Amino acid sequence: MKGKVIVVGAGVAGLVSALELARAGYDVQVVERQAAPGGKMRQVFAGGRPVDAGPTVFTMRWVFERIFGDAGRVFAEEVRLKPLSILARHAWDGDHRLDLFAGVEQSADAIGAFAGPREAEGFRQFCARARDVYQTLEEPFIRSPQPTPISLAFSSGLRGLTDMWRISPFSTLWSALGDHFQDPRLRQLFGRYATYCGSSPFDAPATLMLVAHVEQDGVWIIEDGMHALAQSLESIARENGAQFKYGVEVEEVLTTAGRISGVRLRNGEVLEAENVIVNADSAAVAAGLLGRSVASTVSPLRRDQRSLSAMTWVMNAETRGFPLVRHNVFFSGNYQAEFDDIFGRSRLPREPTVYVCAQDRSDDAAEFQGGRERLLVLVNAPATGDSDRFTGAEAAECEERTFALLARLGLDVDRAGSDTVLTTPAGFHDLFPATGGALYGAASHGWMASFSRPGGKTRIPGLYLAGGSVHPGPGVPMAALSGWLAAAQLAVDHNSTRL
């Protein structure tokens, strides 16, 4: 064995780092306070049926094809995937609906029929710009262990400087969308990409338009649920020698003479190790929840820097009216007011945009045979779960506004006969301590925000960070990359064979 590594947390980043290091010959032990792997990629049971209650969109398949391939596995044989041709169905008042498709031209045709040929051409130009942004950032930012504005600008000499200017890092996403779309509904639709990293489109940088290219590159359903990805990663990590302890909580990451020496569990047990990878929200580290000796490795996050939280209803319910597909978005009438409520007033939005993931459906609404179906209903909320619990009247009012908007836009959900599990920002704060319920780490507001996330390597020898609050950011594939980067940096630091 090359040395002992303890991974704190079995989210996707912890699972990937455990797999990579076990495969490379390290003695790896994963400790997780929950009873199963997955972290935010969790399942909740409603009516006796498992429902994905965290991430529901699977993209950037190449990340996992590489991880599984390096372990001698074929990703598509380990995790059952189904490609989506309809990426999402969108609805506004007045029976206005628009589907986005996996093909650019098919989406352009739909946009042309919805809003006219000028907007269709704007969409084509937007997709080209999104592709340029992604290609500019993939190698020097997404795959880099700790990029800076200077390293990004000079990544390709003069060309790097030109590329930096072209991707509009100093513009907001909302203003950049105005370069391509006059129809406010389309700006609202593509502005929603900012919420994929828990941010407001009115404050997030234009570089987040790269999400459009990521989606055009493919969106899939994991047929056994997103949790199946976590289970598969855990299984392969075990086969490579990693050990897992569930239902145990780390009280403190230990240091001796300025370097990592192990962890102390809540029950008093000490596990010795030369290296520790913390797959937890970096806010928990900064708050001292893993011990004072490592707290200073992460800068504290102010409350006004937190990303979005959510109100979620996991349901097993009957629906009528609206022809649901897998991913559905029902837009509020005033997008600016929604984010003013959340980020400006720290309150639940008066008129929320509602996301509905219909987990028994795919592209064709006619495939669904009727009866109860598994739903995840989500609205964005402020990350104030450590101070405002949003219980009682506030939660009830939010629920009434949410399902009233769905009904107004054509979707009736039989709540009276449903089995429902509600999670508020306070519930997410309990699941992910020190976050206030923020689900994406820091909000990506301002051009420097993406460079402010902590990297995988810390100033304490032997301590590494991974997860959605760490570079390169939130989302299942990005968190997986953070786990890969942390493991690779550990191997380089210990003069081991590169992963």
C-alpha positions in Angstrom: 0.0 0.0 0.0 1.2 3.5 -0.8 -0.3 5.1 2.3 -3.6 5.6 4.2 -6.3 7.9 2.9 -9.5 8.8 4.7 -12.3 10.2 2.6 -14.8 12.2 4.7 -18.1 11.9 2.8 -19.5 9.6 0.2 -20.9 12.1 -2.2 -20.0 11.7 -5.9 -16.7 13.6 -5.3 -15.7 11.4 -2.4 -16.7 8.3 -4.3 -14.6 9.3 -7.3 -11.6 10.2 -5.2 -11.9 6.9 -3.3 -12.1 4.9 -6.5 -9.1 6.7 -8.1 -6.9 6.3 -5.1 -7.9 2.7 -4.3 -7.2 1.8 -7.9 -3.8 3.5 -7.6 -2.9 1.3 -4.6 -3.7 3.5 -1.6 -5.4 2.1 1.5 -8.7 4.1 1.3 -11.4 4.3 3.9 -14.6 6.3 3.4 -16.6 7.5 6.4 -20.1 8.8 5.8 -22.6 10.0 8.4 -25.6 9.0 6.3 -26.6 5.4 5.8 -25.9 5.2 2.0 -23.7 6.8 -0.6 -24.7 9.7 -2.8 -24.6 12.9 -0.7 -26.9 15.4 -2.5 -27.6 12.7 -5.0 -30.1 11.2 -2.6 -33.4 9.3 -2.8 -36.5 10.0 -0.8 -39.4 7.5 -0.5 -42.9 8.7 -1.3 -45.7 6.2 -1.2 -43.1 3.5 -0.9 -41.4 4.4 -4.1 -37.8 5.9 -4.4 -37.7 9.4 -5.9 -34.5 11.3 -6.9 -34.6 14.3 -4.6 -31.3 15.9 -5.6 -29.8 16.3 -9.0 -32.0 15.0 -11.8 -30.2 16.0 -15.0 -27.2 13.9 -16.2 -24.8 15.6 -18.6 -21.1 15.6 -19.5 -21.1 11.8 -19.9 -17.4 11.9 -21.0 -16.4 12.6 -17.3 -17.8 9.2 -16.2 -16.7 7.4 -19.3 -13.2 8.3 -18.4 -13.5 7.5 -14.7 -15.1 4.1 -15.4 -12.8 3.4 -18.3 -9.7 4.0 -16.2 -11.1 1.4 -13.8 -11.4 -1.1 -16.7 -15.2 -0.7 -17.0 -17.6 0.4 -19.7 -19.7 3.1 -18.2 -22.8 2.3 -20.3 -22.6 -1.4 -19.1 -22.4 -0.4 -15.5 -25.1 2.4 -15.4 -28.2 2.1 -17.6 -28.7 5.3 -19.6 -31.4 6.6 -21.9 -30.8 9.7 -24.1 -33.4 12.4 -24.1 -34.5 14.1 -27.4 -36.6 16.7 -25.5 -34.3 18.4 -23.1 -37.1 20.2 -21.3 -40.6 21.5 -21.8 -41.2 25.1 -20.8 -44.5 26.8 -20.1 -45.7 30.4 -19.5 -49.1 32.0 -19.1 -51.5 32.0 -22.0 -50.8 28.4 -23.0 -47.4 29.4 -24.3 -45.2 26.3 -24.4 -41.8 25.6 -25.9 -39.7 22.4 -26.1 -35.9 22.4 -26.4 -34.4 19.5 -28.2 -31.0 17.7 -28.3 -30.5 19.0 -31.9 -29.7 22.7 -32.4 -31.7 22.9 -35.6 -34.8 21.2 -34.2 -34.7 23.6 -31.2 -34.2 26.5 -33.7 -37.3 25.4 -35.6 -39.3 25.2 -32.4 -38.2 28.7 -31.3 -39.0 30.0 -34.8 -42.5 28.7 -34.5 -42.8 30.0 -31.0 -41.3 33.5 -31.3 -40.4 34.1 -35.0 -37.4 33.6 -37.4 -35.3 36.4 -35.9 -35.3 34.6 -32.5 -34.5 31.3 -34.1 -31.4 32.9 -35.7 -30.5 34.5 -32.4 -30.6 31.0 -30.8 -28.2 29.6 -33.4 -25.8 32.5 -32.7 -26.2 31.9 -29.0 -25.4 28.2 -29.3 -22.2 29.1 -31.3 -21.2 31.5 -28.6 -21.9 29.0 -25.9 -19.7 26.5 -27.7 -16.9 29.0 -27.9 -17.2 29.7 -24.2 -17.1 26.0 -23.3 -14.1 25.3 -25.6 -12.3 28.3 -24.2 -12.8 27.2 -20.5 -12.7 23.4 -20.6 -8.9 22.8 -20.5 -7.5 25.9 -18.7 -10.4 26.2 -16.2 -12.6 23.1 -15.8 -9.8 20.6 -15.9 -7.3 22.8 -14.1 -6.7 22.1 -10.4 -6.7 25.8 -9.3 -7.1 28.3 -12.1 -6.7 32.1 -11.7 -7.6 34.9 -14.0 -4.0 35.3 -14.9 -3.4 31.6 -15.7 -6.6 31.5 -17.7 -5.7 34.6 -19.7 -2.2 33.4 -20.5 -3.2 29.8 -21.1 -2.6 30.1 -24.8 -0.5 33.3 -25.1 -2.0 36.1 -27.1 -4.8 33.8 -28.2 -5.7 33.2 -24.5 -6.1 36.9 -24.0 -8.3 37.2 -27.0 -10.3 34.2 -25.9 -10.8 35.7 -22.4 -12.2 38.9 -24.0 -14.5 37.0 -26.4 -16.2 35.0 -23.6 -17.5 38.2 -22.0 -16.4 37.5 -18.4 -17.4 41.0 -17.2 -21.0 40.9 -18.6 -23.9 39.3 -16.7 -25.7 36.4 -18.3 -28.9 38.4 -18.5 -27.3 41.3 -20.4 -25.5 38.8 -22.8 -28.8 37.1 -23.5 -30.1 40.4 -24.7 -27.5 40.2 -27.5 -29.4 37.2 -29.0 -33.0 37.4 -27.8 -35.6 40.1 -27.9 -38.4 37.9 -26.6 -38.3 38.2 -22.8 -39.6 34.6 -22.5 -36.4 33.3 -24.2 -34.2 35.4 -22.0 -36.0 33.9 -19.0 -35.6 30.4 -20.4 -31.8 30.7 -21.0 -31.3 32.8 -17.9 -32.3 29.8 -15.9 -28.9 28.3 -16.6 -27.6 30.5 -13.8 -29.7 28.6 -11.3 -27.8 25.4 -12.3 -25.1 26.7 -10.0 -27.4 28.4 -7.6 -27.2 31.9 -8.9 -29.2 34.8 -10.3 -29.0 35.4 -14.0 -29.0 39.2 -13.2 -25.7 38.8 -11.3 -24.0 35.7 -12.7 -21.4 36.1 -15.5 -22.2 35.5 -19.1 -19.7 32.6 -19.1 -22.5 30.4 -17.7 -24.1 30.3 -21.2 -21.7 27.3 -21.6 -24.5 25.3 -20.0 -26.3 25.5 -23.3 -23.5 23.8 -25.1 -23.2 21.1 -22.3 -26.9 20.3 -22.8 -26.6 20.2 -26.6 -23.9 17.7 -26.1 -26.4 15.3 -24.6 -28.8 14.9 -21.6 -29.5 11.4 -20.4 -31.8 9.6 -17.9 -30.2 7.2 -15.5 -32.9 4.5 -15.7 -32.5 3.2 -12.2 -32.3 6.8 -10.8 -29.4 9.1 -10.1 -28.6 7.1 -6.9 -27.6 4.2 -9.1 -24.6 6.2 -10.2 -23.4 6.5 -6.6 -24.0 2.8 -6.0 -22.0 1.8 -9.0 -19.1 4.0 -8.1 -19.1 2.6 -4.5 -19.2 -0.9 -5.8 -16.2 -0.5 -8.1 -14.3 1.4 -5.4 -14.9 -1.6 -3.0 -13.7 -4.0 -5.7 -10.5 -2.0 -5.9 -10.0 -2.3 -2.1 -11.7 0.8 -0.7 -13.6 0.3 2.6 -16.7 2.2 3.6 -18.1 3.0 7.1 -21.7 4.4 7.1 -23.6 6.0 9.9 -20.5 7.4 11.5 -19.7 11.1 11.8 -16.3 12.8 11.8 -15.9 15.1 14.7 -12.4 16.4 13.9 -9.8 16.2 11.3 -6.5 15.7 13.2 -3.2 17.3 12.6 0.2 16.6 14.2 3.2 19.0 13.7 1.3 20.9 11.0 0.3 18.0 8.8 -2.7 15.6 8.7 -2.6 12.6 11.1 -6.1 11.2 10.8 -9.7 11.9 12.0 -11.6 11.5 15.3 -15.1 10.1 15.0 -18.1 11.3 17.1 -17.9 8.1 19.1 -14.3 8.9 20.1 -12.6 6.4 17.8 -9.5 7.7 16.1 -8.6 6.6 12.5 -5.0 7.4 11.6 -4.1 8.4 8.1 -1.4 10.5 6.3 -4.0 12.1 4.0 -7.6 13.2 4.3 -10.0 14.2 1.5 -12.9 16.2 2.8 -16.0 15.7 0.6 -18.2 18.1 2.5 -19.4 21.7 1.9 -16.3 23.9 2.3 -18.5 26.1 4.6 -18.5 23.3 7.2 -14.7 23.3 7.2 -14.6 27.1 7.6 -17.1 27.0 10.4 -14.9 24.6 12.4 -17.3 21.7 12.2 -14.3 19.5 11.3 -12.0 21.0 13.9 -10.3 24.3 14.5 -6.9 23.1 13.2 -8.2 22.9 9.6 -10.8 25.7 9.7 -8.4 28.4 8.5 -7.7 26.5 5.2 -11.0 27.8 3.8 -12.2 31.4 3.9 -15.6 31.8 5.6 -18.6 32.4 3.3 -20.8 35.4 4.1 -24.5 34.7 4.1 -25.0 37.1 1.2 -22.5 35.0 -0.8 -24.5 31.8 -0.4 -26.0 30.1 -3.5 -29.7 29.2 -3.8 -31.5 26.8 -1.5 -34.8 25.2 -2.4 -38.3 24.2 -1.3 -38.8 20.7 -2.7 -41.9 18.4 -2.7 -41.2 14.8 -3.4 -44.5 13.2 -4.4 -46.2 10.1 -5.5 -49.3 11.7 -7.0 -51.8 11.7 -9.9 -51.7 14.6 -12.4 -54.0 15.9 -15.0 -53.8 18.3 -17.9 -50.3 19.4 -18.8 -48.5 16.8 -21.0 -45.4 16.3 -18.8 -42.1 15.0 -20.1 -39.1 14.2 -17.9 -38.0 17.8 -17.3 -40.6 20.6 -17.1 -40.2 24.3 -16.2 -43.2 26.5 -15.4 -42.1 30.2 -15.4 -43.2 33.0 -13.1 -44.5 36.2 -14.7 -41.7 38.4 -13.2 -38.3 36.8 -13.2 -36.5 39.9 -11.7 -38.9 40.0 -8.8 -38.3 36.3 -8.0 -34.5 36.8 -7.6 -35.0 40.2 -5.8 -37.1 38.2 -3.2 -34.5 35.5 -2.8 -31.2 37.4 -2.9 -32.4 40.9 -2.0 -35.0 40.3 0.7 -34.0 36.7 1.8 -37.6 35.6 1.5 -39.5 32.9 -0.4 -40.5 34.2 -3.8 -43.9 35.7 -4.1 -44.3 34.2 -7.6 -41.8 31.3 -8.0 -40.6 29.6 -11.2 -41.4 25.8 -10.7 -39.4 22.9 -11.9 -41.1 19.5 -12.1 -39.2 16.3 -12.8 -41.6 13.6 -13.8 -39.6 10.5 -13.0 -41.8 7.9 -14.7 -41.7 9.8 -18.0 -39.2 10.4 -20.7 -39.7 12.2 -24.1 -43.2 11.1 -25.1 -46.0 12.0 -22.7 -48.2 9.4 -24.3 -45.9 6.6 -23.0 -47.1 7.3 -19.4 -50.0 4.9 -18.6 -51.6 7.0 -16.0 -52.1 6.6 -12.2 -49.8 7.9 -9.6 -46.3 9.1 -10.7 -43.1 10.1 -9.0 -42.6 13.9 -9.0 -39.9 16.2 -7.7 -41.4 19.7 -7.5 -38.8 22.4 -6.8 -38.8 26.2 -6.3 -35.7 28.3 -5.6 -35.4 29.7 -2.1 -32.9 31.7 0.0 -30.2 29.9 1.9 -31.4 31.0 5.4 -32.1 27.6 6.8 -29.9 28.3 9.9 -31.9 31.4 10.8 -35.4 31.2 9.2 -36.9 27.8 9.2 -39.8 28.6 6.8 -42.2 26.4 8.6 -45.9 26.8 9.3 -47.7 29.6 7.5 -44.7 30.6 5.3 -44.2 27.1 3.9 -48.0 26.6 3.4 -48.2 29.9 1.5 -45.3 28.9 -0.7 -46.9 25.6 -1.4 -50.2 27.2 -2.4 -48.4 29.7 -4.7 -46.4 26.9 -6.2 -49.3 24.6 -7.1 -51.6 27.5 -8.0 -49.0 28.5 -10.7 -48.9 24.9 -12.0 -52.6 24.8 -12.2 -52.8 28.2 -14.0 -50.3 26.9 -16.5 -52.3 23.7 -17.1 -50.9 21.1 -14.6 -53.2 19.9 -11.8 -51.6 17.8 -9.1 -53.8 15.8 -6.8 -52.2 16.8 -3.5 -55.0 15.5 -1.4 -54.4 11.9 -2.5 -50.7 12.1 -2.7 -47.8 11.0 -0.5 -45.5 14.0 -0.1 -42.2 14.8 1.6 -41.3 18.4 2.0 -37.7 19.6 2.4 -37.1 23.3 3.2 -33.9 25.3 3.4 -33.8 24.3 7.1 -34.0 20.7 6.1 -31.1 21.1 3.6 -29.1 22.9 6.3 -29.6 19.9 8.6 -28.5 17.6 5.9 -25.5 19.8 4.9 -24.4 21.7 8.1 -23.1 25.3 8.0 -24.7 26.0 4.6 -28.0 27.5 5.6 -29.3 25.1 3.0 -27.3 26.5 0.1 -27.0 23.7 -2.4 -24.2 24.9 -4.6 -21.6 26.4 -2.3 -21.0 30.1 -3.1 -23.2 31.9 -5.6 -21.5 32.6 -8.9 -22.1 36.4 -8.8 -19.5 38.6 -10.4 -16.7 37.6 -12.7 -14.3 36.6 -9.9 -16.7 34.3 -8.1 -15.7 31.2 -10.0 -12.1 31.8 -9.1 -12.9 32.2 -5.4 -13.9 28.6 -4.8 -11.3 26.7 -2.9 -9.2 24.3 -4.8 -8.6 20.7 -4.0 -5.2 21.2 -2.4 -4.9 23.1 0.9 -2.0 24.7 2.8 -2.0 21.8 5.3 0.1 18.9 4.0 -2.2 15.9 3.5 -5.5 17.7 3.5 -7.5 18.0 0.3 -11.0 19.2 -0.5 -13.6 17.9 -3.0 -17.3 18.5 -3.8 -19.7 20.9 -5.4 -18.5 23.9 -3.3 -14.9 23.3 -4.5 -13.5 24.1 -7.9 -14.6 23.5 -10.6 -18.1 23.9 -9.1 -21.5 22.3 -8.5 -23.3 19.7 -10.5 -22.7 15.9 -10.7 -20.0 15.9 -13.4 -18.2 19.0 -11.9 -18.2 17.5 -8.4 -16.9 14.2 -9.9 -14.1 16.2 -11.6 -13.3 17.8 -8.2 -12.9 14.4 -6.7 -10.7 13.3 -9.6 -8.5 16.5 -9.3 -8.1 16.0 -5.5 -7.0 12.4 -5.9 -4.6 13.4 -8.8 -3.1 16.2 -6.7 -2.6 13.8 -3.7 -0.8 11.3 -5.9 1.4 14.0 -7.4 2.2 15.4 -3.9 3.3 11.9 -2.8 5.4 11.2 -5.9 3.1 8.4 -6.9 2.2 7.2 -10.3 -0.1 9.8 -11.9 -3.7 8.7 -12.0 
